[in-house]
Amino acid sequence: MVSVTPKARNIEITAEGLQEDLARLEIQKQALERELAAVTAHLGSVQRALSALQALMPEAVPPAPAARPADVVAEVPATPAPAPVPSVDEVEDAAGDGDRAEDDSGPGDADGSKAYGKLTEQILAYFADAGNTDVRARDVASALGRDTDSGSINAVRSTLDRLVGQSRVRRVGRGLYRAAKR
């Protein structure tokens, strides 16, 4: 039988601890990537909405850049080293299994309707079944199996807000949604 010295045992314990940390950090990285993808998608939809609203304003004046305190500007970090570009499949997976905003440039169906992402269709199907009840975004996310992290729940919230803007879902109170009357 081989005796294990206290030094060798300490190395084993340290290695086990580092392996656990590695697994935890990989999970955290994936969650943050999903959340970043959701924020990026929401940012794009807000930018498109703002552009559309500015185009509708008579004699629109281009907005001045938002004034920021000097301390906020000074805290902006330098541009990080470029990260590897993820594949299209990775981006779609990170955005929540195909949660894509409406593509205004793509062709619609023969009747003129537009194609929507998988999450939008799942949410609309949920509200078709929910009937005339008030539900929270977290409840919708839970029913769709998307309540595992804040990024997934935020993707549902963003999609609900977009659907409210399209009058396909109604906001009936703070954080409460209901199927739109047909």
Backbone as CSV, one residue per row, in Angstrom:
resi,resn,N_x,N_y,N_z,CA_x,CA_y,CA_z,C_x,C_y,C_z
1,MET,0.830,-1.165,0.000,0.000,0.000,0.000,0.885,1.241,0.000
2,VAL,0.507,2.213,-0.833,1.286,3.430,-0.978,0.735,4.463,-0.009
3,SER,1.601,5.036,0.783,1.143,6.061,1.720,1.116,7.412,0.996
4,VAL,0.089,8.183,1.279,-0.066,9.482,0.653,0.406,10.533,1.648
5,THR,1.327,11.338,1.191,1.844,12.384,2.065,0.842,13.534,2.151
6,PRO,0.900,14.275,3.228,-0.017,15.421,3.353,0.119,16.412,2.193
7,LYS,1.317,16.582,1.672,1.538,17.500,0.558,0.816,17.001,-0.692
8,ALA,0.906,15.702,-0.978,0.233,15.121,-2.147,-1.278,15.223,-1.986
9,ARG,-1.776,15.023,-0.794,-3.215,15.121,-0.529,-3.708,16.556,-0.732
10,ASN,-2.919,17.521,-0.300,-3.276,18.930,-0.506,-3.353,19.266,-1.995
11,ILE,-2.452,18.700,-2.770,-2.467,18.935,-4.222,-3.729,18.326,-4.826
12,GLU,-4.109,17.128,-4.389,-5.336,16.491,-4.887,-6.563,17.341,-4.544
13,ILE,-6.634,17.824,-3.322,-7.774,18.641,-2.888,-7.839,19.931,-3.710
14,THR,-6.686,20.541,-3.933,-6.643,21.765,-4.730,-7.088,21.496,-6.162
15,ALA,-6.642,20.400,-6.745,-7.032,20.048,-8.120,-8.531,19.791,-8.210
16,GLU,-9.103,19.097,-7.223,-10.543,18.847,-7.214,-11.318,20.159,-7.105
17,GLY,-10.845,21.039,-6.260,-11.494,22.347,-6.107,-11.455,23.157,-7.392
18,LEU,-10.315,23.108,-8.072,-10.199,23.838,-9.332,-11.096,23.245,-10.412
19,GLN,-11.243,21.920,-10.421,-12.142,21.294,-11.390,-13.588,21.707,-11.139
20,GLU,-13.988,21.780,-9.874,-15.348,22.235,-9.548,-15.541,23.685,-9.962
21,ASP,-14.524,24.523,-9.692,-14.599,25.927,-10.102,-14.711,26.049,-11.616
22,LEU,-13.968,25.239,-12.336,-14.002,25.269,-13.795,-15.398,24.943,-14.307
23,ALA,-16.011,23.904,-13.768,-17.361,23.527,-14.197,-18.354,24.642,-13.885
24,ARG,-18.253,25.230,-12.696,-19.156,26.313,-12.311,-18.967,27.525,-13.216
25,LEU,-17.723,27.863,-13.517,-17.445,29.015,-14.366,-17.911,28.795,-15.800
26,GLU,-17.826,27.576,-16.290,-18.315,27.293,-17.648,-19.830,27.479,-17.723
27,ILE,-20.540,27.034,-16.698,-21.996,27.216,-16.653,-22.332,28.696,-16.574
28,GLN,-21.600,29.425,-15.742,-21.833,30.856,-15.603,-21.543,31.584,-16.919
29,LYS,-20.499,31.166,-17.612,-20.149,31.772,-18.903,-21.282,31.565,-19.906
30,GLN,-21.835,30.358,-19.967,-22.930,30.078,-20.884,-24.152,30.930,-20.557
31,ALA,-24.461,31.070,-19.278,-25.610,31.890,-18.875,-25.387,33.353,-19.263
32,LEU,-24.190,33.856,-19.052,-23.887,35.235,-19.414,-23.925,35.441,-20.920
33,GLU,-23.469,34.458,-21.684,-23.531,34.565,-23.140,-24.984,34.617,-23.610
34,ARG,-25.862,33.797,-22.987,-27.288,33.834,-23.347,-27.879,35.197,-23.004
35,GLU,-27.525,35.715,-21.838,-28.051,37.008,-21.421,-27.549,38.114,-22.345
36,LEU,-26.276,38.059,-22.730,-25.731,39.043,-23.654,-26.448,38.979,-24.995
37,ALA,-26.728,37.790,-25.472,-27.442,37.650,-26.741,-28.842,38.246,-26.646
38,ALA,-29.508,38.039,-25.514,-30.847,38.611,-25.322,-30.779,40.131,-25.275
39,VAL,-29.786,40.677,-24.586,-29.628,42.132,-24.499,-29.302,42.698,-25.879
40,THR,-28.454,42.018,-26.619,-28.098,42.466,-27.956,-29.323,42.482,-28.865
41,ALA,-30.136,41.444,-28.785,-31.359,41.393,-29.593,-32.306,42.510,-29.195
42,HIS,-32.449,42.750,-27.893,-33.326,43.823,-27.427,-32.787,45.185,-27.865
43,LEU,-31.488,45.375,-27.787,-30.868,46.623,-28.217,-31.177,46.880,-29.688
44,GLY,-31.053,45.861,-30.506,-31.344,46.010,-31.926,-32.792,46.390,-32.173
45,SER,-33.715,45.760,-31.446,-35.129,46.075,-31.648,-35.444,47.493,-31.172
46,VAL,-34.813,47.937,-30.087,-35.029,49.297,-29.607,-34.466,50.303,-30.613
47,GLN,-33.299,50.012,-31.169,-32.712,50.910,-32.162,-33.596,51.009,-33.403
48,ARG,-34.136,49.869,-33.861,-35.031,49.887,-35.025,-36.305,50.665,-34.720
49,ALA,-36.864,50.468,-33.528,-38.089,51.183,-33.150,-37.829,52.682,-33.071
50,LEU,-36.713,53.069,-32.486,-36.375,54.478,-32.382,-36.175,55.088,-33.762
51,SER,-35.508,54.393,-34.644,-35.314,54.885,-36.009,-36.647,55.059,-36.717
52,ALA,-37.547,54.093,-36.536,-38.856,54.184,-37.170,-39.643,55.363,-36.624
53,LEU,-39.585,55.581,-35.313,-40.298,56.708,-34.712,-39.708,58.042,-35.161
54,GLN,-38.405,58.113,-35.266,-37.780,59.354,-35.700,-38.128,59.664,-37.147
55,ALA,-38.286,58.636,-37.963,-38.666,58.843,-39.357,-40.092,59.371,-39.461
56,LEU,-40.941,59.051,-38.490,-42.327,59.502,-38.507,-42.504,60.918,-37.978
57,MET,-41.523,61.398,-37.253,-41.625,62.735,-36.672,-41.458,63.776,-37.773
58,PRO,-42.333,64.817,-37.787,-42.188,65.854,-38.817,-40.916,66.653,-38.584
59,GLU,-40.186,66.853,-39.653,-38.927,67.593,-39.603,-38.086,67.151,-38.419
60,ALA,-37.838,65.862,-38.387,-37.104,65.280,-37.269,-35.720,65.896,-37.167
61,VAL,-35.370,66.259,-35.956,-34.050,66.785,-35.672,-33.213,65.628,-35.172
62,PRO,-32.033,65.404,-35.753,-31.221,64.295,-35.271,-30.906,64.471,-33.797
63,PRO,-31.058,63.392,-33.024,-30.827,63.507,-31.583,-29.368,63.782,-31.271
64,ALA,-29.169,64.649,-30.293,-27.813,64.916,-29.832,-27.370,63.753,-28.969
65,PRO,-26.092,63.438,-28.975,-25.633,62.351,-28.110,-25.950,62.674,-26.662
66,ALA,-26.326,61.652,-25.925,-26.684,61.834,-24.521,-25.471,62.335,-23.753
67,ALA,-25.696,63.365,-22.967,-24.603,63.908,-22.158,-24.327,62.952,-21.013
68,ARG,-23.070,62.642,-20.822,-22.689,61.744,-19.746,-21.726,62.468,-18.822
69,PRO,-21.832,62.181,-17.543,-20.845,62.764,-16.625,-19.442,62.292,-16.990
70,ALA,-18.462,63.124,-16.696,-17.081,62.792,-17.045,-16.625,61.513,-16.379
71,ASP,-17.109,61.222,-15.170,-16.657,60.012,-14.486,-17.187,58.760,-15.169
72,VAL,-18.365,58.833,-15.799,-18.887,57.665,-16.506,-18.067,57.412,-17.753
73,VAL,-17.752,58.478,-18.480,-16.949,58.332,-19.691,-15.571,57.797,-19.345
74,ALA,-15.011,58.258,-18.249,-13.673,57.823,-17.875,-13.643,56.356,-17.474
75,GLU,-14.780,55.818,-17.026,-14.795,54.431,-16.591,-14.976,53.437,-17.728
76,VAL,-15.224,53.917,-18.933,-15.414,53.014,-20.062,-14.094,52.310,-20.328
77,PRO,-14.113,50.977,-20.312,-12.850,50.259,-20.504,-12.377,50.352,-21.948
78,ALA,-11.095,50.154,-22.114,-10.528,50.116,-23.457,-11.117,48.935,-24.213
79,THR,-11.058,49.006,-25.518,-11.610,47.937,-26.338,-10.888,46.634,-26.034
80,PRO,-11.655,45.591,-25.671,-11.005,44.321,-25.350,-10.493,43.632,-26.612
81,ALA,-9.651,42.665,-26.385,-9.149,41.883,-27.509,-10.324,41.196,-28.188
82,PRO,-10.293,41.092,-29.514,-11.433,40.493,-30.203,-11.647,39.052,-29.768
83,ALA,-12.908,38.754,-29.515,-13.275,37.398,-29.125,-13.533,36.583,-30.381
84,PRO,-13.431,35.262,-30.282,-13.729,34.446,-31.449,-15.192,34.638,-31.837
85,VAL,-15.434,34.714,-33.133,-16.793,34.922,-33.628,-17.552,33.595,-33.547
86,PRO,-18.714,33.588,-32.843,-19.470,32.340,-32.740,-20.163,32.021,-34.058
87,SER,-20.450,30.755,-34.244,-21.158,30.336,-35.451,-22.617,30.755,-35.343
88,VAL,-23.328,30.707,-36.454,-24.745,31.074,-36.472,-25.525,30.191,-35.513
89,ASP,-25.215,28.893,-35.461,-25.917,27.978,-34.564,-25.698,28.360,-33.111
90,GLU,-24.469,28.753,-32.765,-24.181,29.141,-31.385,-24.945,30.399,-31.012
91,VAL,-25.019,31.365,-31.936,-25.736,32.600,-31.659,-27.214,32.313,-31.469
92,GLU,-27.795,31.473,-32.330,-29.207,31.141,-32.196,-29.476,30.398,-30.897
93,ASP,-28.597,29.471,-30.529,-28.760,28.752,-29.271,-28.645,29.714,-28.099
94,ALA,-27.699,30.638,-28.166,-27.505,31.588,-27.081,-28.680,32.550,-26.963
95,ALA,-29.331,32.824,-28.066,-30.473,33.740,-28.036,-31.725,33.061,-27.539
96,GLY,-31.658,31.821,-27.184,-32.815,31.157,-26.610,-33.568,30.310,-27.599
97,ASP,-32.903,29.376,-28.234,-33.539,28.437,-29.136,-34.325,29.120,-30.246
98,GLY,-33.698,30.050,-30.919,-34.326,30.633,-32.095,-35.154,31.865,-31.800
99,ASP,-34.971,32.530,-30.682,-35.699,33.756,-30.409,-35.127,34.832,-31.312
100,ARG,-35.827,35.122,-32.384,-35.371,36.115,-33.326,-36.446,37.160,-33.492
101,ALA,-36.006,38.380,-33.639,-36.954,39.453,-33.884,-37.457,39.344,-35.310
102,GLU,-38.538,40.047,-35.560,-39.145,40.053,-36.877,-38.153,40.589,-37.886
103,ASP,-38.052,39.965,-39.033,-37.146,40.397,-40.079,-37.933,41.256,-41.045
104,ASP,-37.777,42.575,-40.986,-38.537,43.482,-41.820,-38.121,43.402,-43.280
105,SER,-36.907,42.947,-43.562,-36.440,42.946,-44.932,-36.781,41.664,-45.673
106,GLY,-37.153,40.618,-44.971,-37.416,39.338,-45.612,-38.806,39.270,-46.202
107,PRO,-39.014,38.345,-47.118,-40.315,38.204,-47.725,-41.307,37.603,-46.749
108,GLY,-42.567,37.998,-46.844,-43.617,37.445,-46.002,-44.280,36.273,-46.701
109,ASP,-45.357,35.779,-46.131,-46.127,34.735,-46.768,-46.893,35.337,-47.931
110,ALA,-47.611,34.501,-48.665,-48.365,34.967,-49.812,-49.414,35.997,-49.405
111,ASP,-49.969,35.887,-48.181,-50.994,36.825,-47.739,-50.405,38.081,-47.093
112,GLY,-49.083,38.217,-47.093,-48.447,39.421,-46.586,-48.029,39.340,-45.137
113,SER,-48.325,38.256,-44.426,-47.902,38.162,-43.033,-46.408,37.886,-42.974
114,LYS,-45.814,38.240,-41.839,-44.369,38.090,-41.709,-44.022,36.836,-40.928
115,ALA,-42.800,36.370,-41.131,-42.326,35.197,-40.402,-41.774,35.642,-39.051
116,TYR,-42.064,34.887,-38.028,-41.607,35.219,-36.682,-40.748,34.091,-36.160
117,GLY,-40.008,34.391,-35.090,-39.141,33.404,-34.475,-39.929,32.386,-33.677
118,LYS,-39.239,31.349,-33.310,-39.850,30.240,-32.570,-40.426,30.698,-31.230
119,LEU,-39.719,31.558,-30.520,-40.192,32.017,-29.213,-41.493,32.795,-29.355
120,THR,-41.580,33.646,-30.358,-42.809,34.408,-30.585,-43.991,33.482,-30.783
121,GLU,-43.802,32.470,-31.610,-44.895,31.523,-31.879,-45.261,30.744,-30.619
122,GLN,-44.274,30.375,-29.808,-44.556,29.659,-28.563,-45.360,30.539,-27.610
123,ILE,-44.994,31.808,-27.525,-45.706,32.723,-26.626,-47.137,32.926,-27.108
124,LEU,-47.319,33.112,-28.407,-48.673,33.302,-28.932,-49.524,32.054,-28.704
125,ALA,-48.932,30.876,-28.841,-49.665,29.633,-28.574,-50.028,29.549,-27.094
126,TYR,-49.125,29.962,-26.223,-49.405,29.958,-24.785,-50.605,30.856,-24.478
127,PHE,-50.621,32.066,-25.048,-51.731,32.976,-24.783,-53.031,32.485,-25.412
128,ALA,-52.940,31.768,-26.504,-54.153,31.198,-27.087,-54.774,30.186,-26.123
129,ASP,-53.943,29.438,-25.412,-54.425,28.462,-24.433,-54.809,29.128,-23.107
130,ALA,-54.128,30.214,-22.752,-54.355,30.852,-21.454,-55.708,31.550,-21.380
131,GLY,-56.218,31.957,-22.519,-57.528,32.602,-22.521,-57.476,33.997,-21.941
132,ASN,-58.432,34.317,-21.067,-58.598,35.664,-20.558,-58.013,35.822,-19.153
133,THR,-56.828,35.255,-18.928,-56.198,35.358,-17.612,-54.957,36.241,-17.698
134,ASP,-54.680,36.923,-16.592,-53.493,37.763,-16.507,-52.312,36.886,-16.092
135,VAL,-51.190,37.020,-16.807,-50.005,36.220,-16.477,-48.780,37.122,-16.455
136,ARG,-47.782,36.714,-15.702,-46.510,37.423,-15.626,-45.539,36.804,-16.631
137,ALA,-44.541,37.578,-17.014,-43.534,37.095,-17.963,-42.838,35.861,-17.408
138,ARG,-42.580,35.855,-16.102,-41.910,34.703,-15.479,-42.764,33.446,-15.610
139,ASP,-44.108,33.599,-15.507,-45.002,32.448,-15.649,-44.979,31.917,-17.081
140,VAL,-44.935,32.835,-18.048,-44.855,32.424,-19.450,-43.540,31.687,-19.679
141,ALA,-42.441,32.250,-19.166,-41.127,31.623,-19.327,-41.122,30.235,-18.698
142,SER,-41.739,30.103,-17.530,-41.790,28.816,-16.844,-42.592,27.802,-17.661
143,ALA,-43.720,28.244,-18.202,-44.558,27.333,-18.992,-43.842,26.869,-20.255
144,LEU,-42.953,27.709,-20.780,-42.214,27.351,-21.996,-40.885,26.671,-21.681
145,GLY,-40.599,26.473,-20.389,-39.338,25.831,-19.997,-38.142,26.755,-20.151
146,ARG,-38.371,28.057,-20.070,-37.306,29.039,-20.260,-37.056,29.837,-18.991
147,ASP,-37.224,29.230,-17.832,-37.036,29.945,-16.576,-35.757,29.534,-15.869
148,THR,-34.776,29.055,-16.628,-33.543,28.561,-16.022,-32.593,29.675,-15.608
149,ASP,-32.619,30.819,-16.313,-31.732,31.918,-15.954,-32.366,33.234,-16.367
150,SER,-31.798,34.332,-15.894,-32.390,35.648,-16.160,-32.352,35.996,-17.641
151,GLY,-31.359,35.508,-18.373,-31.282,35.791,-19.809,-32.464,35.220,-20.563
152,SER,-32.857,34.002,-20.224,-33.996,33.374,-20.891,-35.292,34.085,-20.534
153,ILE,-35.438,34.468,-19.272,-36.648,35.175,-18.848,-36.699,36.553,-19.508
154,ASN,-35.556,37.217,-19.610,-35.522,38.523,-20.268,-35.839,38.425,-21.748
155,ALA,-35.469,37.320,-22.384,-35.831,37.120,-23.791,-37.346,37.030,-23.923
156,VAL,-38.001,36.354,-22.980,-39.462,36.269,-22.986,-40.057,37.651,-22.756
157,ARG,-39.504,38.407,-21.802,-40.005,39.763,-21.534,-39.875,40.655,-22.769
158,SER,-38.733,40.598,-23.425,-38.516,41.416,-24.619,-39.511,41.054,-25.713
159,THR,-39.730,39.757,-25.881,-40.679,39.314,-26.904,-42.087,39.749,-26.544
160,LEU,-42.440,39.658,-25.265,-43.766,40.122,-24.837,-43.925,41.620,-25.106
161,ASP,-42.896,42.402,-24.807,-42.966,43.844,-25.066,-43.134,44.129,-26.553
162,ARG,-42.443,43.364,-27.382,-42.581,43.536,-28.833,-43.997,43.183,-29.277
163,LEU,-44.546,42.116,-28.712,-45.904,41.699,-29.069,-46.936,42.720,-28.579
164,VAL,-46.675,43.366,-27.441,-47.564,44.437,-26.968,-47.536,45.582,-27.977
165,GLY,-46.351,45.921,-28.448,-46.220,46.982,-29.448,-46.934,46.664,-30.743
166,GLN,-47.055,45.387,-31.055,-47.749,44.948,-32.278,-49.223,44.679,-32.016
167,SER,-49.679,44.920,-30.797,-51.075,44.696,-30.379,-51.489,43.227,-30.507
168,ARG,-50.550,42.322,-30.352,-50.870,40.895,-30.392,-51.052,40.349,-28.982
169,VAL,-50.553,41.077,-27.991,-50.716,40.762,-26.575,-50.995,42.100,-25.891
170,ARG,-51.790,42.081,-24.807,-52.098,43.310,-24.074,-51.360,43.332,-22.754
171,ARG,-50.904,44.526,-22.366,-50.348,44.724,-21.028,-51.506,45.246,-20.183
172,VAL,-51.837,44.512,-19.120,-53.000,44.874,-18.309,-52.604,45.436,-16.944
173,GLY,-51.355,45.522,-16.689,-50.858,46.047,-15.424,-49.353,45.934,-15.429
174,ARG,-48.744,46.401,-14.357,-47.280,46.336,-14.297,-46.831,44.880,-14.264
175,GLY,-46.192,44.453,-15.349,-45.685,43.095,-15.438,-46.740,42.048,-15.721
176,LEU,-47.966,42.454,-16.045,-49.047,41.510,-16.328,-49.451,41.608,-17.791
177,TYR,-49.655,40.452,-18.394,-50.009,40.380,-19.799,-51.246,39.510,-19.972
178,ARG,-51.973,39.749,-21.052,-53.173,38.985,-21.375,-53.264,38.896,-22.882
179,ALA,-53.896,37.843,-23.374,-54.083,37.677,-24.808,-54.892,38.853,-25.350
180,ALA,-54.526,39.317,-26.531,-55.255,40.430,-27.154,-56.625,39.942,-27.600
181,LYS,-57.619,40.814,-27.465,-58.968,40.452,-27.904,-58.999,40.425,-29.418
182,ARG,-59.654,39.469,-29.937,-59.739,39.337,-31.397,-61.102,39.746,-31.878
